[in-house]
């Protein structure tokens, strides 16, 4: 049995690996809870009276547009700053302790939100918390992709989406239950629950092993060996085989990117990967998913549907169902088939839903609502997790930190722009396109379908050494799967280290 076959072996999984994956997958619970809990809190009269007072224009306890921007939009600058700062922290602290630092920052900032005496202090708390979330979005996928064997990498990274939606459901339950209490407790209890999340994550993470690949990149070979022994149910010989593969990746890249910095992701060798990864991941926001998630309730009210809040719960449940399915299909069917099928299905849904908007009948309206829910399932099962998984796999190994930082920044920027533009397309007092907006996203998905066909390689089950060697050999994206045996042999013989320099 070759060493590549050994590190794909199912015997690799042990309790420590499962615990590590579960603990780090829970990192996105912070973002999922924050996304859902803040909107209803900011609409509570007790919160508005505390941090703003009665709106002079409406004579009611409603946040002004300016204060809404301070609470919802401005803090996303923190996400961008966190994403940009992550590589620097990662280079010194590694994966595990960078997560710990982000959790500690989040803990302090959510406590500031809970006890904030003024709106300014509350916004500073939001800004700091989203900075921590930006760091987490760079770090968590990297850790998960590096600690698991190649045949489990897709499933491991896909679990990040599950915790986002579970957190959203928990936040919804907490807000609904505390709303009945009245007074300041209606917003203080949800914020107090939010304070407990980073504290729990710190306790879950502190005893986890560090990423072996990061340790190898720091030339800490013995520490990497100890980490692998904790993460694998293997003999010392098998651990050494995987360590040899990890060392091959590092050796092959070291002379190419010595003294690596952020701008090297744009050099002639890496720019094609960088641009594709950024475009592919940003496409998640250009699919139409915001209509059926962030703006689903408002969208349904504008359409005039009955029980919009009940339908919203169903739509969220479909997100969760898709996220649960994702880990089972990522490695079984491969990245290209899942991506191409997912984008093609979303394109079809966008076209059908947008076309039904030209027929203002009850049956057409029911069809649009059903398609919204179906869209959520497809997105959460395919494109959503792939937008986090793909950057961890096809980035140049020694520039993975910088590449994930670049991708995260563009995801947050695209999300900001999309969140700003979408209401102006759908709202009745703006472009008033309503469900016809789906046709705009259909055009985006048609472009991304072509982009994905020509730009996304099949990376399921492959080591980082194999993927990097295939890029070095300039193998066409559609031929990666057929080339696996040849490249596997090349890596096994050490040709990545000796034949490509």
C-alpha positions as CSV (number, residue, x, y, z in Angstrom):
1,X,0.0,0.0,0.0
2,X,1.4,3.4,-1.0
3,X,1.7,6.2,1.5
4,X,-1.0,8.2,-0.4
5,X,-3.3,5.2,0.0
6,X,-2.4,5.0,3.7
7,X,-3.4,8.6,4.4
8,X,-6.7,8.1,2.6
9,X,-7.4,5.0,4.8
10,X,-10.6,5.0,6.8
11,X,-8.6,3.8,9.9
12,X,-7.3,7.4,10.2
13,X,-10.3,8.5,12.2
14,X,-10.1,8.5,16.0
15,X,-11.9,10.3,18.9
16,X,-9.5,13.2,19.0
17,X,-10.0,13.9,15.3
18,X,-13.7,13.8,15.7
19,X,-13.6,16.1,18.7
20,X,-11.2,18.5,16.9
21,X,-13.5,18.7,13.9
22,X,-16.6,19.2,16.0
23,X,-15.0,21.9,18.2
24,X,-13.7,23.9,15.3
25,X,-16.9,23.5,13.2
26,X,-18.7,25.2,16.1
27,X,-16.6,28.3,15.5
28,X,-19.2,29.6,13.0
29,X,-21.9,29.4,15.7
30,X,-20.7,32.9,16.6
31,X,-21.6,34.3,13.2
32,X,-24.8,32.3,12.9
33,X,-26.1,33.5,16.2
34,X,-25.0,37.1,15.6
35,X,-26.6,37.2,12.2
36,X,-30.1,36.2,13.5
37,X,-30.2,37.7,17.0
38,X,-29.4,41.3,16.2
39,X,-32.2,42.2,13.8
40,X,-35.1,41.4,16.2
41,X,-33.2,42.9,19.2
42,X,-32.7,46.2,17.3
43,X,-36.4,46.3,16.7
44,X,-37.4,46.0,20.3
45,X,-38.8,49.2,21.9
46,X,-36.8,48.7,25.1
47,X,-33.5,48.5,23.0
48,X,-34.5,51.6,21.0
49,X,-35.4,53.6,24.0
50,X,-32.2,52.7,25.7
51,X,-29.8,53.6,22.9
52,X,-31.7,56.2,20.8
53,X,-35.0,57.3,22.2
54,X,-38.2,58.1,20.3
55,X,-37.6,58.9,16.6
56,X,-38.6,62.6,16.2
57,X,-39.9,62.0,12.6
58,X,-42.2,59.1,13.4
59,X,-42.8,59.7,17.1
60,X,-42.2,56.0,17.7
61,X,-39.5,53.7,19.1
62,X,-37.9,52.9,15.8
63,X,-34.2,53.1,14.9
64,X,-33.4,55.9,12.4
65,X,-31.7,54.8,9.1
66,X,-28.5,56.4,10.3
67,X,-28.5,54.3,13.5
68,X,-29.4,51.2,11.6
69,X,-26.3,51.7,9.4
70,X,-24.2,52.2,12.5
71,X,-25.4,48.9,14.0
72,X,-25.7,46.7,10.9
73,X,-23.4,48.0,8.2
74,X,-20.5,49.8,9.8
75,X,-19.4,46.8,11.9
76,X,-18.8,44.7,8.7
77,X,-15.7,46.9,8.3
78,X,-14.5,44.8,11.3
79,X,-15.0,41.6,9.3
80,X,-12.8,42.9,6.5
81,X,-10.1,44.1,9.0
82,X,-10.2,40.7,10.7
83,X,-9.8,38.9,7.5
84,X,-6.8,41.0,6.5
85,X,-5.2,40.7,9.9
86,X,-5.7,36.9,10.1
87,X,-2.5,35.8,8.1
88,X,-0.3,37.9,10.4
89,X,-1.8,36.3,13.5
90,X,-1.7,32.8,11.9
91,X,2.0,33.1,11.0
92,X,2.9,33.6,14.6
93,X,0.2,31.7,16.5
94,X,-0.8,28.9,14.2
95,X,-4.4,27.7,13.7
96,X,-5.4,26.7,17.2
97,X,-4.2,29.8,19.1
98,X,-5.5,32.1,16.4
99,X,-8.9,30.7,17.0
100,X,-8.4,31.1,20.7
101,X,-7.4,34.7,20.3
102,X,-10.5,35.4,18.1
103,X,-12.7,33.8,20.7
104,X,-11.1,35.9,23.5
105,X,-11.6,39.1,21.4
106,X,-15.3,38.1,20.8
107,X,-15.9,37.4,24.5
108,X,-14.7,40.9,25.5
109,X,-16.7,42.6,22.7
110,X,-20.0,40.8,23.4
111,X,-19.7,41.7,27.0
112,X,-19.2,45.3,25.9
113,X,-22.4,45.0,23.9
114,X,-24.3,43.6,26.9
115,X,-23.3,46.3,29.3
116,X,-22.9,49.2,26.8
117,X,-24.0,52.5,28.3
118,X,-24.3,54.2,24.9
119,X,-25.0,53.4,21.3
120,X,-21.3,54.2,20.5
121,X,-20.1,51.6,23.0
122,X,-22.6,49.1,21.5
123,X,-21.3,49.7,18.0
124,X,-17.7,49.4,19.1
125,X,-18.6,46.0,20.6
126,X,-20.2,45.0,17.3
127,X,-17.2,46.2,15.4
128,X,-14.8,44.1,17.6
129,X,-17.0,41.0,17.5
130,X,-17.2,41.0,13.7
131,X,-13.4,41.5,13.6
132,X,-13.1,38.2,15.5
133,X,-15.6,36.6,13.1
134,X,-13.5,37.8,10.2
135,X,-10.4,36.0,11.7
136,X,-12.5,32.9,12.4
137,X,-13.7,32.7,8.8
138,X,-10.1,32.6,7.5
139,X,-8.8,30.2,10.2
140,X,-11.5,27.6,10.8
141,X,-11.7,26.2,7.2
142,X,-7.9,26.0,7.1
143,X,-7.7,24.0,10.3
144,X,-10.4,21.6,9.3
145,X,-8.9,21.0,5.9
146,X,-5.5,20.3,7.3
147,X,-6.3,17.9,10.2
148,X,-8.4,15.4,8.4
149,X,-7.3,12.8,5.8
150,X,-8.0,13.9,2.1
151,X,-11.0,11.7,1.7
152,X,-12.8,13.5,4.6
153,X,-11.8,17.1,3.8
154,X,-15.0,18.0,2.1
155,X,-17.2,16.7,4.8
156,X,-15.2,18.3,7.5
157,X,-15.3,21.8,6.0
158,X,-19.0,21.5,5.1
159,X,-19.9,21.1,8.7
160,X,-19.1,24.8,9.2
161,X,-22.4,25.6,7.5
162,X,-24.4,23.3,9.7
163,X,-23.5,25.2,12.9
164,X,-24.4,28.5,11.2
165,X,-27.9,27.3,10.7
166,X,-28.2,25.6,14.1
167,X,-27.1,28.8,15.7
168,X,-29.7,30.7,13.8
169,X,-32.4,28.4,15.1
170,X,-31.2,28.7,18.6
171,X,-31.1,32.5,18.3
172,X,-34.7,32.5,17.0
173,X,-35.9,30.4,19.9
174,X,-34.1,32.6,22.5
175,X,-35.5,35.9,21.0
176,X,-39.0,34.5,20.7
177,X,-39.0,33.3,24.3
178,X,-37.5,36.5,25.9
179,X,-39.7,38.8,23.9
180,X,-42.5,37.9,26.2
181,X,-40.7,39.1,29.3
182,X,-40.8,42.8,28.5
183,X,-38.4,45.6,29.5
184,X,-34.6,45.5,29.1
185,X,-34.5,41.7,29.7
186,X,-35.9,41.3,26.1
187,X,-32.6,42.2,24.7
188,X,-30.2,41.6,27.6
189,X,-30.9,37.9,27.8
190,X,-30.1,37.1,24.1
191,X,-26.9,39.2,24.5
192,X,-26.0,37.3,27.7
193,X,-26.5,34.0,25.8
194,X,-24.2,35.3,23.1
195,X,-21.6,36.0,25.8
196,X,-21.5,32.3,26.6
197,X,-20.7,31.2,23.1
198,X,-17.1,32.3,22.9
199,X,-16.5,31.2,26.4
200,X,-17.7,27.7,25.5
201,X,-15.6,27.7,22.3
202,X,-12.5,28.6,24.3
203,X,-13.1,25.6,26.6
204,X,-13.6,23.3,23.6
205,X,-10.5,24.4,21.8
206,X,-7.8,24.8,24.4
207,X,-6.8,21.1,24.5
208,X,-7.0,20.5,20.7
209,X,-3.8,19.6,18.8
210,X,-2.3,22.1,16.4
211,X,-2.5,21.6,12.6
212,X,0.3,19.3,11.6
213,X,0.7,21.0,8.2
214,X,1.2,24.4,9.9
215,X,3.8,22.8,12.3
216,X,5.6,21.4,9.3
217,X,5.6,24.8,7.6
218,X,7.3,26.1,10.7
219,X,9.9,23.3,10.5
220,X,8.6,21.9,13.8
221,X,8.7,18.3,12.6
222,X,8.7,16.5,15.9
223,X,5.7,18.6,17.1
224,X,3.9,17.8,13.8
225,X,4.6,14.1,14.4
226,X,3.1,14.3,17.9
227,X,0.0,16.2,16.6
228,X,-0.6,13.6,13.9
229,X,-0.3,10.8,16.4
230,X,-3.1,12.4,18.4
231,X,-5.2,12.8,15.3
232,X,-4.8,9.4,13.7
233,X,-5.6,5.8,14.8
234,X,-2.4,4.6,13.2
235,X,1.0,3.1,13.9
236,X,4.1,5.3,14.0
237,X,5.1,4.1,10.5
238,X,1.8,5.2,9.0
239,X,2.1,8.6,10.8
240,X,5.5,9.0,9.3
241,X,4.2,8.3,5.9
242,X,1.7,11.1,6.1
243,X,4.3,13.4,7.7
244,X,6.5,12.7,4.7
245,X,3.7,13.8,2.3
246,X,3.2,17.0,4.4
247,X,6.9,17.7,4.3
248,X,7.0,17.2,0.6
249,X,4.3,19.9,0.2
250,X,6.3,22.3,2.3
251,X,9.7,21.5,0.7
252,X,8.3,21.9,-2.8
253,X,6.9,25.3,-2.0
254,X,9.6,26.8,0.2
255,X,12.1,27.9,-2.5
256,X,9.2,29.2,-4.7
257,X,7.7,31.4,-2.0
258,X,10.6,32.1,0.4
259,X,9.7,35.2,2.4
260,X,6.1,34.9,1.2
261,X,3.8,37.9,1.5
262,X,0.2,38.8,0.6
263,X,1.0,40.1,-2.9
264,X,2.6,36.9,-4.1
265,X,-0.9,35.4,-4.5
266,X,-1.0,37.7,-7.6
267,X,2.3,36.7,-9.2
268,X,2.4,35.0,-12.5
269,X,2.4,31.5,-10.9
270,X,-0.5,32.0,-8.6
271,X,-2.8,34.7,-10.1
272,X,-5.1,32.3,-12.0
273,X,-5.8,30.3,-8.9
274,X,-6.3,33.5,-6.8
275,X,-8.7,35.1,-9.2
276,X,-10.8,32.0,-9.7
277,X,-11.0,31.3,-6.0
278,X,-12.2,34.8,-5.3
279,X,-14.7,34.8,-8.1
280,X,-16.1,31.4,-7.2
281,X,-16.5,32.2,-3.5
282,X,-18.1,35.6,-4.1
283,X,-20.6,33.9,-6.5
284,X,-22.4,32.5,-3.5
285,X,-23.9,35.9,-2.8
286,X,-24.8,36.5,-6.5
287,X,-26.9,33.4,-6.7
288,X,-30.1,34.9,-5.2
289,X,-29.6,33.3,-1.8
290,X,-30.2,36.7,0.0
291,X,-33.8,36.8,-1.3
292,X,-34.6,33.5,0.4
293,X,-32.6,34.0,3.5
294,X,-31.7,37.5,4.8
295,X,-34.6,39.2,3.2
296,X,-37.1,36.3,3.0
297,X,-39.7,37.7,5.5
298,X,-39.7,41.2,3.9
299,X,-39.8,39.6,0.4
300,X,-42.8,37.4,1.3
301,X,-44.6,40.4,2.8
302,X,-44.0,42.4,-0.4
303,X,-45.3,39.5,-2.4
304,X,-48.5,39.4,-0.3
305,X,-48.2,35.8,0.9
306,X,-50.1,34.5,3.9
307,X,-48.1,33.6,7.0
308,X,-44.8,35.0,5.9
309,X,-43.2,34.2,9.3
310,X,-44.2,30.6,9.1
311,X,-42.8,30.3,5.6
312,X,-39.6,31.9,6.9
313,X,-39.2,29.2,9.5
314,X,-39.7,26.5,6.8
315,X,-37.1,28.3,4.6
316,X,-34.5,28.3,7.4
317,X,-35.3,24.6,8.1
318,X,-34.5,23.9,4.4
319,X,-31.2,25.6,4.8
320,X,-30.4,23.4,7.7
321,X,-31.5,20.3,5.9
322,X,-29.3,21.1,2.9
323,X,-26.3,21.8,5.2
324,X,-26.8,18.4,6.9
325,X,-26.8,16.7,3.5
326,X,-23.6,18.6,2.2
327,X,-21.0,16.6,4.2
328,X,-22.4,13.3,2.8
329,X,-22.1,14.4,-0.9
330,X,-18.9,16.5,-1.0
331,X,-16.5,13.6,-1.0
332,X,-18.8,11.0,-2.4
333,X,-19.6,12.8,-5.7
334,X,-16.6,15.2,-5.9
335,X,-16.3,19.0,-6.1
336,X,-17.0,19.5,-9.8
337,X,-20.2,17.4,-10.1
338,X,-21.6,18.9,-6.9
339,X,-20.7,22.5,-8.0
340,X,-21.9,22.2,-11.5
341,X,-25.1,20.4,-10.5
342,X,-25.8,22.9,-7.7
343,X,-25.2,26.0,-9.9
344,X,-27.3,24.5,-12.8
345,X,-30.2,23.8,-10.4
346,X,-30.0,27.3,-8.9
347,X,-29.9,28.8,-12.4
348,X,-33.0,26.8,-13.3
349,X,-34.8,27.9,-10.0
350,X,-33.9,31.6,-10.7
351,X,-35.2,31.4,-14.2
352,X,-38.5,29.7,-13.2
353,X,-39.1,31.9,-10.1
354,X,-38.4,35.0,-12.1
355,X,-40.6,34.0,-14.9
356,X,-43.5,33.1,-12.6
357,X,-43.4,36.7,-11.3
358,X,-44.9,37.8,-14.7
359,X,-48.0,35.8,-13.8
360,X,-49.6,37.5,-10.7
361,X,-51.8,34.5,-9.8
362,X,-52.1,32.6,-6.5
363,X,-50.7,29.4,-8.0
364,X,-47.7,31.4,-9.4
365,X,-47.2,32.9,-6.0
366,X,-47.2,29.5,-4.3
367,X,-44.8,28.3,-6.9
368,X,-42.3,31.1,-6.1
369,X,-42.6,30.4,-2.3
370,X,-41.9,26.7,-2.9
371,X,-38.9,27.6,-5.2
372,X,-37.5,29.9,-2.5
373,X,-37.5,26.9,0.0
374,X,-36.0,24.5,-2.6
375,X,-33.3,27.1,-3.5
376,X,-32.2,27.2,0.2
377,X,-31.8,23.5,0.2
378,X,-29.8,23.4,-3.0
379,X,-27.6,26.3,-2.0
380,X,-26.8,24.9,1.5
381,X,-26.1,21.4,0.1
382,X,-23.8,22.6,-2.7
383,X,-22.6,26.1,-3.4
384,X,-22.6,27.4,0.2
385,X,-20.1,24.8,1.7
386,X,-18.1,24.7,-1.5
387,X,-17.4,28.5,-1.3
388,X,-15.6,27.8,1.9
389,X,-14.0,24.5,0.9
390,X,-12.6,25.3,-2.5
391,X,-10.2,28.0,-1.4
392,X,-8.6,25.7,1.2
393,X,-7.9,23.1,-1.4
394,X,-6.6,24.8,-4.5
395,X,-4.6,27.6,-3.0
396,X,-0.8,27.4,-3.2
397,X,0.1,25.6,0.0
398,X,2.5,28.2,1.4
399,X,0.1,31.0,0.5
400,X,-3.0,29.4,1.9
401,X,-3.3,31.9,4.8
402,X,-3.1,34.9,2.4
403,X,-5.4,33.3,-0.1
404,X,-8.1,32.6,2.5
405,X,-7.7,36.2,3.7
406,X,-8.2,37.5,0.2
407,X,-11.2,35.3,-0.3
408,X,-12.8,36.3,3.0
409,X,-12.4,40.0,2.3
410,X,-14.1,39.7,-1.0
411,X,-16.9,37.6,0.4
412,X,-17.6,40.2,3.0
413,X,-17.4,43.1,0.5
414,X,-19.7,41.2,-2.0
415,X,-22.1,40.5,0.8
416,X,-22.2,44.2,1.8
417,X,-22.8,45.3,-1.8
418,X,-25.5,42.7,-2.4
419,X,-27.2,43.6,0.9
420,X,-27.3,47.2,-0.2
421,X,-28.4,46.7,-3.7
422,X,-31.0,44.0,-3.3
423,X,-33.7,46.1,-1.4
424,X,-33.4,48.7,-4.2
425,X,-34.2,46.0,-6.7
426,X,-37.1,44.3,-4.9
427,X,-38.8,47.1,-2.9
428,X,-42.0,48.6,-4.1
429,X,-40.7,52.1,-3.6
430,X,-37.6,51.4,-5.6
431,X,-37.2,49.3,-8.8
432,X,-40.2,47.2,-7.7
433,X,-38.9,44.1,-9.5
434,X,-40.1,41.8,-6.7
435,X,-39.6,38.1,-7.7
436,X,-38.4,39.2,-11.1
437,X,-35.1,40.0,-9.4
438,X,-34.4,36.3,-9.7
439,X,-33.8,36.8,-13.4
440,X,-30.9,39.1,-12.5
441,X,-29.3,36.4,-10.4
442,X,-30.0,33.9,-13.2
443,X,-27.7,35.9,-15.4
444,X,-25.0,35.8,-12.7
445,X,-25.4,32.0,-12.3
446,X,-25.2,31.5,-16.1
447,X,-21.8,33.2,-16.0
448,X,-20.6,31.4,-13.0
449,X,-21.7,28.0,-14.5
450,X,-19.2,28.6,-17.4
451,X,-16.6,29.9,-15.0
452,X,-16.9,26.9,-12.8
453,X,-16.7,24.4,-15.7
454,X,-13.5,25.8,-17.0
455,X,-11.9,26.9,-13.6
456,X,-12.8,24.3,-11.0
457,X,-10.6,21.2,-10.8
458,X,-11.7,17.9,-9.1
459,X,-9.8,17.9,-5.8
460,X,-11.9,15.3,-3.8
461,X,-9.7,12.8,-2.0
462,X,-6.4,14.4,-3.1
463,X,-3.5,15.6,-1.0
464,X,-2.3,19.1,-1.2
465,X,0.8,17.8,-2.8
466,X,-1.2,16.1,-5.6
467,X,-3.3,19.2,-6.3
468,X,-0.2,21.5,-6.4
469,X,1.6,19.1,-8.7
470,X,-1.3,19.0,-11.1
471,X,-1.4,22.8,-11.3
472,X,2.4,22.9,-11.9
473,X,1.9,20.4,-14.7
474,X,-0.8,22.7,-16.2
475,X,-3.4,19.9,-16.4
476,X,-6.8,21.1,-17.7
477,X,-9.3,21.5,-15.0
478,X,-11.6,18.8,-16.5
479,X,-8.8,16.3,-16.6
480,X,-7.7,16.4,-13.0
481,X,-9.6,13.3,-12.1
482,X,-8.1,11.2,-14.9
483,X,-4.6,12.4,-13.9
484,X,-4.9,11.3,-10.3
485,X,-2.9,8.0,-10.7
486,X,0.0,9.6,-12.5
487,X,0.3,12.5,-10.1
488,X,-0.2,10.2,-7.1
489,X,2.8,8.1,-8.3
490,X,4.8,11.3,-8.9
491,X,4.1,12.5,-5.3
492,X,4.9,9.0,-4.0
493,X,8.3,9.0,-5.7
494,X,9.1,12.4,-4.4
495,X,8.9,14.1,-7.8
496,X,7.0,17.0,-6.4
497,X,10.1,17.9,-4.5
498,X,12.7,16.9,-7.0
499,X,11.2,17.2,-10.5
500,X,9.4,20.6,-10.4
501,X,12.1,22.9,-9.1
